[in-house]
Amino acid sequence: MISGERFSVIYRLISADEQEARQKAWDICLEQTVEFPEELVPAGMIRDDIVGRIEALAPISAGVYQAVISYAVETTANEFTQLLNVVFGNISIKPGIRVERLELPQALLSQYGGPRFGREGLRKLLGVSGRPLLFTALKPMGLSPAQLADMAYKCAMGGIDIIKDDHGLTNQVFAPFRERVTACVEAVEKANARTGRQTIYVPNITAPANEVVARAKLAKALGAKGVMMSPAITGLDVMKFLADDAEFGLPVISHPAFQGSYVTSPNNGISHFALFGQITRLAGADVVIYPNFGGRFSFSREECQDIVSGTCVNMGQIKPIFPSPGGGMSLDRIGELMSVYGNEVIFLVGGGLFKHGPDLIENCRYFHDMVSNFSNTGGN
């Protein structure tokens, strides 16, 4: 009934001393499994195997401890939703606890398909090797489908690899989903016919629960070559559902809207490494968007590097995915950013493309040529 296979979660605990830290760790063991008073936990399998175990506890700085807690794989019921619940369910409501890292055995990893494309597959789809990929967003909100399509056409002509909706574009009256997707797909295909490139347009499918999958399928039927969603709004498991669907079979891009409060405190929530790296990969995203350091958000260089590590840390057959820093990106920082990220990255530049000059096609070409030159690999 119980295989003996266990997975572990590394937690960061804020505690006054080791005794308090150990009590907090034991509270996690109970709260995340049986949620029952310790003295009433039945002896035998439940106490011995179901209740979490403290595998290690050590101080890492003054008032900060690291706890390694393991759980029986059976507690997850082979469900992604329940895995997340065991990792950070009720304890997410308690202060001073942060998920730092997941350590999952192959017995658990084998239940997950992960990203369908990953880094290698997305490069193949786009026909790009040897350089970072180029990404932009159609904005501002309020433009018509024709205006957004014109922008998409110019970006594709200028050499952008992936053109997405801004995450606030859904099904508003000024740019209805079907009309917008139809127009932007046609515009990008027209540009590809002229350039010979394989640029893709990626609509935002973040929507109510009864519509999100239907929008994904409609996007594919209309010719879109990928989709983007905000999994903290729609649900991580919805993203996983689409990624696992072989009939759907398109790349999925994860947007960080509504995820900020998970990572903005060093003492609570989930680490950048675990959330934007490991959990997003388990949920099937091929690309994870996040705020770059030095932009208009608060992520540090070290936190961004942690995300990169999480996108490619060994997780068995789960493919590495592309980190995609954005949020106030400017073209004059590309050299600096390539020294940090290297080639295995997707640079997301939105408004920065417009600030460079009045000619959007030329601005995109400048972006393309700059990245290709910095990569020193002759990227196409």
C-alpha atoms as one frame of an Amber mdcrd trajectory, in Angstrom:
protein
   0.000   0.000   0.000   2.851   2.372   0.857   5.859   1.951  -1.444   8.430
   3.569   0.822   9.276   6.127  -1.892   9.403   9.672  -0.524   9.942  13.141
  -1.883  11.430  16.047   0.029  10.818  19.756   0.317  13.463  22.134   1.619
  11.900  24.864   3.738  13.374  28.092   5.069  12.141  28.746   8.608  12.294
  31.958  10.609  12.721  30.929  14.266  14.265  32.379  17.395  16.222  29.224
  18.208  16.659  25.595  17.183  13.966  24.342  19.549  11.402  26.662  18.003
  12.598  25.757  14.495  12.216  22.054  15.230   8.710  22.610  16.576   7.823
  24.601  13.444   9.218  21.827  11.241   7.209  19.203  13.122   4.106  21.353
  12.763   4.693  21.314   8.993   4.960  17.513   9.068   1.523  17.251  10.672
  -0.230  20.162   8.969   0.732  19.128   5.449  -0.400  15.538   5.854  -2.781
  14.379   8.575  -3.767  17.830   9.926  -4.484  16.165  13.245  -3.343  16.570
  16.870  -0.056  14.718  17.355  -1.287  12.744  20.351  -4.259  11.436  18.363
  -2.352  10.278  15.266  -2.919   6.500  14.972   0.102   4.253  15.409   1.305
   2.171  12.496   1.250   3.238   8.843  -0.262   6.672   9.418   2.220   7.719
  12.088   5.184   5.916  10.514   4.663   6.705   6.817   1.922   9.243   6.141
   3.047  11.940   8.568   5.906  14.025   7.178   9.414  13.385   8.485  12.101
  15.847   9.482  15.114  14.546   7.586  17.451  17.409   8.481  17.389  20.710
  10.347  20.263  23.194  10.469  20.832  26.915  11.055  21.855  28.929   8.000
  22.074  32.380   9.627  20.936  34.151  12.774  17.270  33.301  13.304  17.026
  31.347  10.049  16.937  27.547   9.709  16.707  25.097   6.859  14.486  22.068
   7.266  14.346  19.083   4.919  10.982  17.358   5.274  10.010  14.241   3.370
   6.582  12.922   2.440   5.343   9.592   1.104   4.747   9.863  -2.644   1.317
   8.328  -2.079   0.190  11.480  -0.277   0.069  13.228  -3.663  -2.496  10.776
  -5.117  -0.596  11.103  -8.422  -2.243  14.521  -8.828  -0.381  17.757  -9.474
  -2.928  19.724  -7.477  -2.401  17.495  -4.450   1.389  17.638  -4.834   1.147
  21.422  -4.541  -1.169  21.043  -1.560   1.312  18.803   0.261   4.235  21.083
  -0.562   2.617  24.331   0.563  -1.052  23.977   1.484  -2.152  25.126   4.923
   1.340  26.243   5.902   1.194  28.933   3.223  -1.106  30.731   5.662   1.509
  30.656   8.443   4.328  33.248   8.674   8.017  32.469   8.573   7.884  29.493
   6.191   9.208  29.527   2.645   9.554  26.700   0.115  13.117  26.752  -1.208
  13.424  23.637  -3.364  11.721  20.385  -4.337  13.608  17.096  -4.386  11.496
  14.645  -6.346  12.402  10.993  -6.968  11.970   9.385 -10.369   8.942   7.492
  -9.032   7.199  10.869  -8.797   8.791  12.637 -11.762   7.741   9.784 -14.058
   4.112  10.837 -13.558   4.768  14.185 -15.277   5.220  14.968 -18.935   6.500
  18.465 -18.257   6.968  20.893 -21.147   6.175  19.442 -24.558   8.829  21.502
 -26.363  11.314  22.854 -23.846  14.355  24.757 -25.027  15.419  22.425 -27.807
  11.929  21.901 -29.189  11.112  25.597 -29.235  14.337  26.398 -31.058  13.448
  23.776 -33.653   9.948  25.200 -34.076  11.351  28.689 -34.614  14.337  27.609
 -36.681  16.767  29.505 -34.453  20.019  28.246 -32.973  23.073  29.795 -31.407
  21.572  32.972 -29.982  18.945  34.141 -27.495  15.396  34.224 -28.780  13.653
  37.571 -29.231  10.233  38.245 -27.733   7.857  41.191 -27.652   4.333  42.037
 -26.532   1.541  43.794 -28.414   0.459  46.856 -26.448  -1.002  49.170 -25.211
  -4.452  47.948 -24.297  -7.096  49.786 -26.279  -5.719  49.194 -29.774  -7.977
  47.568 -32.359  -7.280  44.160 -33.950  -6.071  45.927 -37.097  -3.671  48.123
 -35.126  -2.329  45.147 -33.147  -1.930  43.152 -36.361   0.024  45.999 -37.969
   2.331  46.025 -34.967   2.729  42.227 -35.148   3.582  42.451 -38.845   6.280
  45.047 -38.262   7.811  43.099 -35.386   7.901  39.929 -37.480   9.449  41.807
 -40.402  12.108  43.128 -38.044  13.168  39.674 -36.862  11.312  39.083 -33.583
  10.888  35.345 -32.952   7.827  35.337 -30.675   5.103  37.997 -30.643   2.562
  37.721 -27.858  -0.485  39.523 -26.630   0.102  41.738 -23.668  -1.189  39.803
 -20.665  -4.062  42.259 -20.206  -5.546  41.504 -23.636  -8.336  38.949 -23.323
 -11.709  39.473 -25.006 -12.361  43.189 -24.611 -14.776  44.983 -26.926 -11.971
  46.990 -28.537 -10.018  43.838 -29.483 -12.209  40.706 -29.321 -10.292  37.448
 -29.060 -11.327  35.841 -32.349 -10.848  39.013 -34.389  -7.514  39.823 -32.769
  -6.076  36.339 -33.171  -7.250  36.061 -36.775  -5.715  39.404 -37.709  -2.413
  38.846 -35.904  -1.943  35.323 -37.263  -2.491  36.592 -40.813  -0.085  39.473
 -40.262   2.711  37.268 -38.950   2.209  34.694 -41.704   2.424  37.495 -44.281
   5.686  38.679 -42.765   7.096  35.145 -42.638   6.315  34.673 -46.318   8.487
  37.706 -47.039  11.337  37.067 -44.608  11.556  33.262 -44.707  11.555  33.206
 -40.904   9.320  31.155 -38.605   8.075  33.862 -36.253   5.070  32.825 -34.168
   2.183  34.807 -32.697   1.078  33.743 -29.220  -2.321  34.933 -27.961  -3.195
  35.272 -24.303  -5.768  32.632 -23.314  -6.155  33.657 -19.665  -9.910  33.437
 -19.235 -12.725  32.165 -17.016 -12.531  28.462 -16.131 -15.259  27.466 -18.590
 -13.544  29.264 -21.469  -9.764  28.952 -21.137  -9.377  25.561 -22.864 -11.886
  26.549 -25.552  -9.861  29.694 -26.269  -6.690  27.636 -26.518  -8.287  25.340
 -29.073  -9.781  28.274 -30.967  -6.372  29.935 -31.084  -4.900  26.811 -32.651
  -7.782  26.521 -35.136  -7.170  30.127 -36.171  -3.498  29.395 -36.819  -1.697
  30.497 -33.659   1.489  28.537 -33.028   1.505  28.847 -29.242  -0.442  30.260
 -26.307   0.258  32.249 -23.158  -1.554  32.101 -19.856  -1.240  33.397 -16.305
  -1.348  30.160 -14.284  -1.780  31.875 -10.920  -5.106  33.168 -12.261  -6.316
  30.220 -14.329  -4.655  27.491 -12.241  -1.339  25.724 -12.684  -3.114  22.448
 -13.399  -5.003  24.012 -16.313  -1.658  24.857 -17.879  -0.512  21.290 -17.244
  -3.712  19.967 -18.849  -2.984  21.862 -22.063   0.692  20.906 -22.089  -0.241
  17.236 -21.680  -2.831  17.327 -24.464  -1.134  15.790 -27.509  -4.000  16.886
 -29.765  -3.462  20.507 -28.722   0.313  20.189 -29.019   1.396  23.853 -28.982
   4.049  25.589 -26.860   2.741  27.123 -23.643   4.160  30.308 -22.131   3.687
  31.155 -18.459   3.070  34.774 -17.403   3.746  35.827 -13.768   0.617  37.920
 -13.167  -0.764  37.264  -9.653   2.345  35.286  -8.635   4.243  38.194  -7.121
   3.192  37.715  -3.517   4.611  34.193  -3.542   8.161  35.435  -4.030   8.492
  39.043  -2.896   9.258  38.187   0.755  12.435  36.321   1.727  10.632  34.918
   4.779   7.361  33.637   3.315   6.065  32.031   0.160   8.033  30.142  -2.464
  11.534  30.766  -3.769  12.131  32.068  -7.279  13.998  28.825  -8.014  11.097
  26.597  -7.001   8.154  28.612  -8.362   9.408  29.972 -11.677  11.737  27.029
 -12.267  10.680  23.676 -10.851   6.925  24.129 -10.379   6.460  25.889 -13.716
   8.276  23.023 -15.457   6.089  20.423 -13.742   3.094  22.443 -14.934   4.272
  22.067 -18.529   5.298  25.587 -19.544   7.955  25.828 -22.253   8.801  29.431
 -21.342   8.547  31.253 -18.029   8.250  35.043 -18.079   9.459  36.936 -15.011
  10.594  40.477 -14.104  14.213  41.141 -14.969  16.583  42.765 -12.513  17.124
  46.463 -13.026  13.717  46.997 -14.602  10.557  48.443 -13.110  10.097  45.537
 -10.694  12.033  44.463  -7.615  13.693  41.171  -8.566  17.429  41.120  -7.891
  20.147  39.773 -10.144  20.648  36.840  -7.753  16.934  35.995  -7.783  16.895
  36.043 -11.580  19.907  33.746 -11.647  18.056  31.422  -9.257  15.180  31.295
 -11.739  17.570  30.354 -14.528  18.978  27.560 -12.350  15.473  26.274 -11.641
  14.607  26.184 -15.349  17.389  23.709 -16.069  18.148  21.836 -12.827  18.083
  18.069 -13.350  14.512  16.797 -12.995  14.756  13.460 -14.751  12.929  13.497
 -18.076  11.391  16.944 -17.449  12.879  19.172 -20.133  14.698  22.443 -19.359
  12.629  25.492 -20.274  13.487  28.998 -21.403  13.767  31.785 -18.844  12.305
  34.980 -20.276  13.207  38.145 -18.372  11.078  41.209 -19.114   9.487  44.176
 -17.412  11.169  47.428 -18.345  13.805  45.849 -20.602  15.749  48.324 -22.725
  17.911  47.636 -25.762  20.936  49.392 -24.309  21.218  46.672 -21.639  21.433
  43.692 -24.007  25.214  43.343 -23.719  25.064  43.373 -19.928  22.195  40.888
 -19.873  23.883  38.464 -22.243  26.875  38.397 -19.902  24.467  37.208 -17.203
  22.136  34.936 -19.163  24.218  33.677 -22.077  22.385  32.308 -25.112  19.773
  30.083 -23.441  17.316  32.872 -22.759  14.391  34.681 -24.388  14.670  38.449
 -24.073  11.239  40.050 -23.714  11.317  43.690 -24.797   8.005  45.519 -25.098
   7.878  49.274 -24.686  11.647  49.463 -25.040  11.315  48.704 -28.746   9.257
  51.857 -29.242  11.566  54.077 -27.226  14.494  53.324 -29.521  13.052  55.292
 -32.444   9.937  55.914 -34.580  10.485  53.011 -37.042   9.346  49.783 -35.361
  10.729  47.507 -38.086  14.158  49.095 -37.849  14.060  48.971 -34.051  13.367
  45.244 -34.190  16.161  44.735 -36.716  18.507  46.623 -34.426  17.475  44.345
 -31.549  17.983  41.245 -33.712  21.377  42.346 -35.020  22.597  43.403 -31.594
  21.751  40.035 -30.026  23.243  38.137 -32.952  26.461  40.127 -32.736  26.771
  39.736 -28.980  26.190  35.990 -29.230  29.233  35.670 -31.536  27.689  32.575
 -33.072  26.106  33.936 -36.220  22.522  33.362 -35.063  19.991  33.740 -37.864
